[in-house]
C-alpha cells in the first residue's frame, strides 16, 4: 500500500503584485480520493477550499480567523494526476482570500474565503 498524502505537488509558483499562481499536480495517492468515489475519483470541494486557505496563509501570512465563504462555485471536477493552476489574491482591506482553480478545460472552482479579523499581512513563501 502506498503512503497517502494530503497536499498536491507544487510544480511552479508565480508571484505578482496582487496575486500568486501555483501550478499544482494532484497526486493519485491523495488521501481524499479514498471512497470519493469508487467509479471515478474526484477531489472534494472542501479539500479545494482547505488548500486555498493553506497556501494563502503561507503566501500572504494573514492571521485572521475563518469567518465564512462567499460565491463558492464548483464547475468542473479535479481528478487524480490532473494539473491545475490555483490563483490566490488576498484583499487586505476586506479580509478576503479570493481563489480560483483552473485546468486546461476552464475554471474548476472559485470563491472568496472571509476572515473576521486581521493583524497584518506580509508576503510569505511557498
C-alpha positions, -999 to 999 in steps of 0.1 A, spaced: 0 0 0 13 34 -10 17 62 16 -12 86 14 -6 124 11 -29 153 19 -14 181 -3 -7 185 -40 28 188 -55 36 224 -63 53 225 -97 57 263 -101 49 295 -82 44 328 -99 41 359 -76 29 392 -90 20 424 -72 -16 414 -64 -18 376 -68 0 343 -67 -4 314 -92 6 279 -81 7 251 -107 -3 220 -88 -2 183 -97 -29 165 -78 -13 131 -68 -31 98 -74 -22 87 -38 -41 116 -22 -59 105 9 -90 124 -1 -96 102 -31 -103 72 -9 -141 65 -13 -148 97 -32 -159 80 -55 -153 43 -64 -163 47 -101 -142 79 -108 -122 97 -81 -127 134 -77 -113 160 -54 -139 171 -28 -148 208 -28 -139 211 9 -104 200 2 -101 226 -26 -111 253 -1 -87 239 26 -58 240 1 -66 276 -8 -66 285 29 -34 265 35 -14 281 6 -29 315 12 -17 316 48 18 305 37 20 331 9 2 361 24 8 354 61 -25 367 73 -37 360 109 -74 364 108 -99 337 119 -121 319 93 -155 336 92 -173 323 61 -174 316 24 -188 338 -4 -198 330 -41 -183 295 -40 -188 277 -73 -177 242 -84 -179 240 -121 -157 210 -131 -141 181 -114 -105 178 -104 -92 142 -108 -61 122 -98 -29 131 -117 -45 163 -130 -25 195 -133 -44 227 -122 -35 263 -115 -45 278 -82 -47 316 -83 -48 334 -50 -54 370 -41 -57 385 -6 -78 416 -3 -64 431 28 -90 459 31 -118 433 31 -100 404 49 -109 381 20 -89 354 1 -100 350 -35 -92 317 -51 -97 300 -85 -87 266 -97 -82 264 -135 -75 234 -157 -70 231 -195 -108 229 -198 -115 260 -178 -125 270 -143 -129 241 -119 -139 262 -88 -137 296 -74 -148 318 -45 -140 340 -16 -129 330 19 -137 355 46 -117 362 77 -131 381 107 -100 400 118 -66 406 106 -35 417 124 -12 424 95 -2 409 62 33 401 50 44 381 20 54 346 29 69 317 9 56 285 -5 
